[in-house]
Amino acid sequence: MKLFLDTANLADIETALQKGFITGITTNPSLMAKEPKGNYIDHMKKIVGLINQYNANDISLSVEVFAQAKEDIIIQAEELVGDIEYENLSIKVPIGWEELEAIYKLSISGISVNCTCIFSEAQCMLATNAGARYISIFGNRVKELRGSFTQAVGATRKWLDMNDITNTEIIMGSIRSGIDIVDAQLAGAHIVTAGLSHYIKMSEHPGTDSSVDQFMTDFKEWLA
C-alpha cells in the first residue's frame, strides 16, 4: 500500500521526503488555512521545489480547487495545472452531482482528478465512472456518521477488481491513528494519506526501545 502525506506544511513535507517513505502529498483548503497567509500558487510551487530538491519527481501531488460552480472548477483546475507546472499533479474536486461534469471534462482533457469528500461506495462508483484517477474516502468522518469506512473501502475495491478497473485508486484519508492505516490496508485501500505525526507514531514501539537498549547494554559488557 502506498503512503501519502496529508499536509501543506513545508517542514513536515521536507521531513517526510528526507525519510523516503512517502509516494504522494495531498493538500486541501483546511490544511492551507493552518499555514501563514500568502499566495496559494507560490506555496504549491514551494512544495514542488522540495520534491525536486529530493529528486522525488515521481511523487503524486494533489491540490484542491476552492471554486464551487462547475464551470469555475474547470477554469480554476486548468489554471492550477498551468501555474504549478508539475507533471504528477492531480486536482482535487469534491464529489457532487454538478461536480461530476467537471470531473469528467477535466479527465477527458488529460487532467488527473482526485475526487474527494467521499463517504460511500455509491459516490466512489460515480466518481470512477466520471474518470477520477483517485477516489478519496474520509475514513473517520464516515465513522462519525456511524458508518464503516472498512466496508466502504472493501466494497469499492471489490467492485474495481471485478471490473478490471486499474486506472482508479482508492485513497483513505481522515486518519486518526496508526490502526486506521492498518485497517485501511486490510480493507483494500491502495493508498492512505495521513499527517506526519501518525507516521512518527507508527515507527515507535516500547518493544523496539527495550530491545535496542538490551543490545547496547550487552555489547557494552562485551566490550568491557
Short mmCIF file of the C-alpha atoms (twelve columns), coordinates in Angstrom:
data_MODEL
# 
_entry.id   MODEL 
# 
loop_
_atom_site.group_PDB 
_atom_site.id 
_atom_site.type_symbol 
_atom_site.label_atom_id 
_atom_site.label_alt_id 
_atom_site.label_comp_id 
_atom_site.label_asym_id 
_atom_site.label_seq_id 
_atom_site.Cartn_x 
_atom_site.Cartn_y 
_atom_site.Cartn_z 
_atom_site.pdbx_PDB_model_num 
ATOM 1   C CA . MET A 1   0.000   0.000  0.000   1 
ATOM 2   C CA . LYS A 2   1.225   3.479  -0.857  1 
ATOM 3   C CA . LEU A 3   1.640   6.106  1.858   1 
ATOM 4   C CA . PHE A 4   0.832   9.755  1.116   1 
ATOM 5   C CA . LEU A 5   1.458   12.725 3.406   1 
ATOM 6   C CA . ASP A 6   -1.607  14.848 4.166   1 
ATOM 7   C CA . THR A 7   -0.320  18.347 4.850   1 
ATOM 8   C CA . ALA A 8   0.567   21.719 3.399   1 
ATOM 9   C CA . ASN A 9   3.318   22.314 5.964   1 
ATOM 10  C CA . LEU A 10  6.674   22.707 4.241   1 
ATOM 11  C CA . ALA A 11  8.730   21.487 7.205   1 
ATOM 12  C CA . ASP A 12  6.657   18.310 7.511   1 
ATOM 13  C CA . ILE A 13  6.920   17.694 3.778   1 
ATOM 14  C CA . GLU A 14  10.699  18.084 3.834   1 
ATOM 15  C CA . THR A 15  10.995  15.722 6.818   1 
ATOM 16  C CA . ALA A 16  8.933   13.049 5.076   1 
ATOM 17  C CA . LEU A 17  10.897  13.443 1.840   1 
ATOM 18  C CA . GLN A 18  14.125  13.007 3.798   1 
ATOM 19  C CA . LYS A 19  12.823  9.734  5.261   1 
ATOM 20  C CA . GLY A 20  11.888  8.467  1.808   1 
ATOM 21  C CA . PHE A 21  8.700   6.562  2.680   1 
ATOM 22  C CA . ILE A 22  6.030   8.702  1.005   1 
ATOM 23  C CA . THR A 23  4.901   8.383  -2.602  1 
ATOM 24  C CA . GLY A 24  2.459   11.273 -2.578  1 
ATOM 25  C CA . ILE A 25  1.349   14.511 -0.931  1 
ATOM 26  C CA . THR A 26  -2.248  15.659 -0.511  1 
ATOM 27  C CA . THR A 27  -3.348  19.154 0.432   1 
ATOM 28  C CA . ASN A 28  -6.697  20.856 0.965   1 
ATOM 29  C CA . PRO A 29  -8.003  24.321 1.910   1 
ATOM 30  C CA . SER A 30  -8.253  23.424 5.619   1 
ATOM 31  C CA . LEU A 31  -4.611  22.369 5.692   1 
ATOM 32  C CA . MET A 32  -3.612  25.524 3.843   1 
ATOM 33  C CA . ALA A 33  -5.525  27.614 6.393   1 
ATOM 34  C CA . LYS A 34  -3.097  26.352 9.069   1 
ATOM 35  C CA . GLU A 35  -0.143  27.860 7.212   1 
ATOM 36  C CA . PRO A 36  0.953   31.529 7.185   1 
ATOM 37  C CA . LYS A 37  -1.139  33.587 4.783   1 
ATOM 38  C CA . GLY A 38  0.374   34.042 1.364   1 
ATOM 39  C CA . ASN A 39  -0.063  33.274 -2.312  1 
ATOM 40  C CA . TYR A 40  -1.715  29.876 -2.923  1 
ATOM 41  C CA . ILE A 41  0.200   29.131 -6.112  1 
ATOM 42  C CA . ASP A 42  3.518   30.231 -4.628  1 
ATOM 43  C CA . HIS A 43  3.015   27.853 -1.716  1 
ATOM 44  C CA . MET A 44  2.315   24.945 -4.041  1 
ATOM 45  C CA . LYS A 45  5.401   25.832 -6.057  1 
ATOM 46  C CA . LYS A 46  7.440   25.654 -2.843  1 
ATOM 47  C CA . ILE A 47  6.139   22.120 -2.321  1 
ATOM 48  C CA . VAL A 48  7.168   21.254 -5.888  1 
ATOM 49  C CA . GLY A 49  10.558  22.817 -5.168  1 
ATOM 50  C CA . LEU A 50  11.047  20.476 -2.205  1 
ATOM 51  C CA . ILE A 51  10.004  17.476 -4.302  1 
ATOM 52  C CA . ASN A 52  12.564  18.449 -6.943  1 
ATOM 53  C CA . GLN A 53  15.220  19.085 -4.300  1 
ATOM 54  C CA . TYR A 54  14.940  15.484 -3.127  1 
ATOM 55  C CA . ASN A 55  14.703  14.084 -6.669  1 
ATOM 56  C CA . ALA A 56  11.252  12.696 -5.933  1 
ATOM 57  C CA . ASN A 57  9.577   13.764 -9.165  1 
ATOM 58  C CA . ASP A 58  7.504   10.590 -9.337  1 
ATOM 59  C CA . ILE A 59  5.624   11.676 -6.200  1 
ATOM 60  C CA . SER A 60  1.938   12.454 -6.688  1 
ATOM 61  C CA . LEU A 61  0.811   15.911 -5.573  1 
ATOM 62  C CA . SER A 62  -2.892  16.660 -5.058  1 
ATOM 63  C CA . VAL A 63  -4.052  20.276 -4.927  1 
ATOM 64  C CA . GLU A 64  -7.695  21.148 -4.280  1 
ATOM 65  C CA . VAL A 65  -9.858  23.679 -6.083  1 
ATOM 66  C CA . PHE A 66  -11.773 26.169 -3.960  1 
ATOM 67  C CA . ALA A 67  -14.161 27.256 -6.700  1 
ATOM 68  C CA . GLN A 68  -17.682 25.829 -6.357  1 
ATOM 69  C CA . ALA A 69  -19.622 26.233 -9.608  1 
ATOM 70  C CA . LYS A 70  -18.715 23.508 -12.111 1 
ATOM 71  C CA . GLU A 71  -17.630 25.991 -14.777 1 
ATOM 72  C CA . ASP A 72  -15.390 27.770 -12.267 1 
ATOM 73  C CA . ILE A 73  -13.968 24.442 -11.048 1 
ATOM 74  C CA . ILE A 74  -12.869 23.587 -14.575 1 
ATOM 75  C CA . ILE A 75  -11.318 27.013 -15.152 1 
ATOM 76  C CA . GLN A 76  -9.514  27.007 -11.805 1 
ATOM 77  C CA . ALA A 77  -8.285  23.434 -12.273 1 
ATOM 78  C CA . GLU A 78  -6.787  24.315 -15.636 1 
ATOM 79  C CA . GLU A 79  -5.168  27.409 -14.140 1 
ATOM 80  C CA . LEU A 80  -3.670  25.379 -11.277 1 
ATOM 81  C CA . VAL A 81  -2.179  22.881 -13.714 1 
ATOM 82  C CA . GLY A 82  -0.725  25.684 -15.833 1 
ATOM 83  C CA . ASP A 83  0.621   27.711 -12.918 1 
ATOM 84  C CA . ILE A 84  2.052   24.924 -10.756 1 
ATOM 85  C CA . GLU A 85  3.711   23.127 -13.681 1 
ATOM 86  C CA . TYR A 86  4.203   19.713 -12.089 1 
ATOM 87  C CA . GLU A 87  3.888   16.552 -14.158 1 
ATOM 88  C CA . ASN A 88  2.410   14.352 -11.417 1 
ATOM 89  C CA . LEU A 89  -0.206  16.869 -10.299 1 
ATOM 90  C CA . SER A 90  -3.782  15.839 -9.518  1 
ATOM 91  C CA . ILE A 91  -6.584  18.292 -8.967  1 
ATOM 92  C CA . LYS A 92  -8.878  17.553 -6.039  1 
ATOM 93  C CA . VAL A 93  -12.567 18.058 -6.785  1 
ATOM 94  C CA . PRO A 94  -15.280 17.259 -4.194  1 
ATOM 95  C CA . ILE A 95  -17.912 14.702 -5.150  1 
ATOM 96  C CA . GLY A 96  -21.311 16.098 -6.116  1 
ATOM 97  C CA . TRP A 97  -23.911 15.972 -8.877  1 
ATOM 98  C CA . GLU A 98  -22.714 19.116 -10.651 1 
ATOM 99  C CA . GLU A 99  -19.087 18.348 -9.853  1 
ATOM 100 C CA . LEU A 100 -19.274 15.045 -11.775 1 
ATOM 101 C CA . GLU A 101 -19.409 17.005 -15.009 1 
ATOM 102 C CA . ALA A 102 -16.294 18.918 -14.019 1 
ATOM 103 C CA . ILE A 103 -14.513 15.654 -13.131 1 
ATOM 104 C CA . TYR A 104 -15.477 14.164 -16.481 1 
ATOM 105 C CA . LYS A 105 -14.442 17.176 -18.564 1 
ATOM 106 C CA . LEU A 106 -11.134 17.558 -16.734 1 
ATOM 107 C CA . SER A 107 -10.382 13.840 -17.071 1 
ATOM 108 C CA . ILE A 108 -11.039 13.665 -20.803 1 
ATOM 109 C CA . SER A 109 -8.839  16.731 -21.259 1 
ATOM 110 C CA . GLY A 110 -5.958  14.805 -19.691 1 
ATOM 111 C CA . ILE A 111 -6.016  16.325 -16.197 1 
ATOM 112 C CA . SER A 112 -5.683  13.845 -13.334 1 
ATOM 113 C CA . VAL A 113 -8.543  14.256 -10.831 1 
ATOM 114 C CA . ASN A 114 -8.580  13.267 -7.185  1 
ATOM 115 C CA . CYS A 115 -12.275 13.121 -6.263  1 
ATOM 116 C CA . THR A 116 -12.507 13.982 -2.583  1 
ATOM 117 C CA . CYS A 117 -15.016 14.257 0.303   1 
ATOM 118 C CA . ILE A 118 -16.353 10.761 -0.431  1 
ATOM 119 C CA . PHE A 119 -18.436 8.968  2.199   1 
ATOM 120 C CA . SER A 120 -19.988 5.998  0.361   1 
ATOM 121 C CA . GLU A 121 -19.386 3.215  -2.137  1 
ATOM 122 C CA . ALA A 122 -22.025 4.748  -4.427  1 
ATOM 123 C CA . GLN A 123 -20.094 8.011  -4.595  1 
ATOM 124 C CA . CYS A 124 -16.937 6.042  -5.381  1 
ATOM 125 C CA . MET A 125 -18.696 4.350  -8.284  1 
ATOM 126 C CA . LEU A 126 -19.928 7.636  -9.749  1 
ATOM 127 C CA . ALA A 127 -16.531 9.324  -9.439  1 
ATOM 128 C CA . THR A 128 -14.734 6.372  -11.002 1 
ATOM 129 C CA . ASN A 129 -17.073 6.250  -13.970 1 
ATOM 130 C CA . ALA A 130 -16.671 10.001 -14.436 1 
ATOM 131 C CA . GLY A 131 -12.932 9.412  -14.851 1 
ATOM 132 C CA . ALA A 132 -11.382 10.165 -11.464 1 
ATOM 133 C CA . ARG A 133 -7.780  8.967  -11.072 1 
ATOM 134 C CA . TYR A 134 -8.139  8.839  -7.285  1 
ATOM 135 C CA . ILE A 135 -11.217 8.443  -5.079  1 
ATOM 136 C CA . SER A 136 -10.672 9.749  -1.548  1 
ATOM 137 C CA . ILE A 137 -12.792 8.262  1.240   1 
ATOM 138 C CA . PHE A 138 -12.950 10.231 4.506   1 
ATOM 139 C CA . GLY A 139 -12.401 7.356  6.934   1 
ATOM 140 C CA . ASN A 140 -13.061 8.707  10.409  1 
ATOM 141 C CA . ARG A 141 -15.707 11.129 9.218   1 
ATOM 142 C CA . VAL A 142 -17.563 8.086  7.910   1 
ATOM 143 C CA . LYS A 143 -17.260 6.559  11.393  1 
ATOM 144 C CA . GLU A 144 -18.607 9.734  12.977  1 
ATOM 145 C CA . LEU A 145 -21.784 9.222  10.939  1 
ATOM 146 C CA . ARG A 146 -21.986 5.646  12.283  1 
ATOM 147 C CA . GLY A 147 -20.774 4.181  9.036   1 
ATOM 148 C CA . SER A 148 -17.928 1.764  8.348   1 
ATOM 149 C CA . PHE A 149 -15.006 3.032  6.319   1 
ATOM 150 C CA . THR A 150 -13.633 -0.512 6.031   1 
ATOM 151 C CA . GLN A 151 -16.894 -1.592 4.418   1 
ATOM 152 C CA . ALA A 152 -16.829 1.376  2.038   1 
ATOM 153 C CA . VAL A 153 -13.210 0.687  1.098   1 
ATOM 154 C CA . GLY A 154 -13.683 -3.076 0.833   1 
ATOM 155 C CA . ALA A 155 -16.817 -2.932 -1.302  1 
ATOM 156 C CA . THR A 156 -15.287 -0.323 -3.600  1 
ATOM 157 C CA . ARG A 157 -12.070 -2.334 -4.033  1 
ATOM 158 C CA . LYS A 158 -14.094 -5.459 -4.811  1 
ATOM 159 C CA . TRP A 159 -16.080 -3.574 -7.456  1 
ATOM 160 C CA . LEU A 160 -12.928 -2.119 -9.021  1 
ATOM 161 C CA . ASP A 161 -11.253 -5.525 -9.161  1 
ATOM 162 C CA . MET A 162 -14.339 -7.301 -10.523 1 
ATOM 163 C CA . ASN A 163 -14.500 -4.809 -13.382 1 
ATOM 164 C CA . ASP A 164 -10.739 -4.786 -14.009 1 
ATOM 165 C CA . ILE A 165 -10.547 -1.053 -13.301 1 
ATOM 166 C CA . THR A 166 -6.865  -0.329 -12.733 1 
ATOM 167 C CA . ASN A 167 -6.657  3.370  -13.571 1 
ATOM 168 C CA . THR A 168 -8.507  4.475  -10.403 1 
ATOM 169 C CA . GLU A 169 -7.050  4.072  -6.911  1 
ATOM 170 C CA . ILE A 170 -8.725  4.324  -3.508  1 
ATOM 171 C CA . ILE A 171 -7.229  6.812  -1.064  1 
ATOM 172 C CA . MET A 172 -8.250  6.576  2.583   1 
ATOM 173 C CA . GLY A 173 -7.986  9.896  4.392   1 
ATOM 174 C CA . SER A 174 -9.232  11.377 7.662   1 
ATOM 175 C CA . ILE A 175 -6.731  9.240  9.583   1 
ATOM 176 C CA . ARG A 176 -6.523  9.490  13.356  1 
ATOM 177 C CA . SER A 177 -4.280  6.589  14.341  1 
ATOM 178 C CA . GLY A 178 -1.851  4.018  13.036  1 
ATOM 179 C CA . ILE A 179 -4.577  1.404  13.484  1 
ATOM 180 C CA . ASP A 180 -6.683  3.295  10.923  1 
ATOM 181 C CA . ILE A 181 -3.844  2.914  8.432   1 
ATOM 182 C CA . VAL A 182 -3.559  -0.820 9.020   1 
ATOM 183 C CA . ASP A 183 -7.350  -1.246 8.828   1 
ATOM 184 C CA . ALA A 184 -7.441  0.670  5.542   1 
ATOM 185 C CA . GLN A 185 -4.761  -1.596 4.093   1 
ATOM 186 C CA . LEU A 186 -6.568  -4.755 5.185   1 
ATOM 187 C CA . ALA A 187 -9.822  -3.434 3.729   1 
ATOM 188 C CA . GLY A 188 -8.195  -2.931 0.343   1 
ATOM 189 C CA . ALA A 189 -7.235  0.739  0.057   1 
ATOM 190 C CA . HIS A 190 -4.496  1.359  -2.490  1 
ATOM 191 C CA . ILE A 191 -3.282  4.448  -0.630  1 
ATOM 192 C CA . VAL A 192 -3.527  6.042  2.797   1 
ATOM 193 C CA . THR A 193 -2.900  9.732  3.340   1 
ATOM 194 C CA . ALA A 194 -2.112  10.891 6.872   1 
ATOM 195 C CA . GLY A 195 -0.349  13.596 8.829   1 
ATOM 196 C CA . LEU A 196 3.314   13.266 9.759   1 
ATOM 197 C CA . SER A 197 2.572   12.678 13.459  1 
ATOM 198 C CA . HIS A 198 0.777   9.404  12.662  1 
ATOM 199 C CA . TYR A 199 3.751   8.085  10.714  1 
ATOM 200 C CA . ILE A 200 6.126   9.042  13.517  1 
ATOM 201 C CA . LYS A 201 3.989   7.088  15.989  1 
ATOM 202 C CA . MET A 202 3.915   4.112  13.623  1 
ATOM 203 C CA . SER A 203 7.718   3.945  13.770  1 
ATOM 204 C CA . GLU A 204 7.721   3.649  17.553  1 
ATOM 205 C CA . HIS A 205 7.120   0.694  19.879  1 
ATOM 206 C CA . PRO A 206 8.151   0.051  23.513  1 
ATOM 207 C CA . GLY A 207 9.411   -3.388 22.498  1 
ATOM 208 C CA . THR A 208 11.783  -1.820 19.982  1 
ATOM 209 C CA . ASP A 209 13.136  0.586  22.577  1 
ATOM 210 C CA . SER A 210 13.730  -2.143 25.163  1 
ATOM 211 C CA . SER A 211 15.327  -4.445 22.581  1 
ATOM 212 C CA . VAL A 212 17.752  -1.757 21.395  1 
ATOM 213 C CA . ASP A 213 18.596  -0.861 24.996  1 
ATOM 214 C CA . GLN A 214 19.307  -4.508 25.728  1 
ATOM 215 C CA . PHE A 215 21.522  -4.876 22.662  1 
ATOM 216 C CA . MET A 216 23.555  -1.830 23.683  1 
ATOM 217 C CA . THR A 217 23.852  -2.995 27.302  1 
ATOM 218 C CA . ASP A 218 25.006  -6.459 26.246  1 
ATOM 219 C CA . PHE A 219 27.516  -5.024 23.804  1 
ATOM 220 C CA . LYS A 220 28.968  -2.599 26.362  1 
ATOM 221 C CA . GLU A 221 29.529  -5.532 28.723  1 
ATOM 222 C CA . TRP A 222 31.253  -7.477 25.964  1 
ATOM 223 C CA . LEU A 223 33.498  -4.519 25.126  1 
ATOM 224 C CA . ALA A 224 34.447  -4.179 28.772  1 
# 
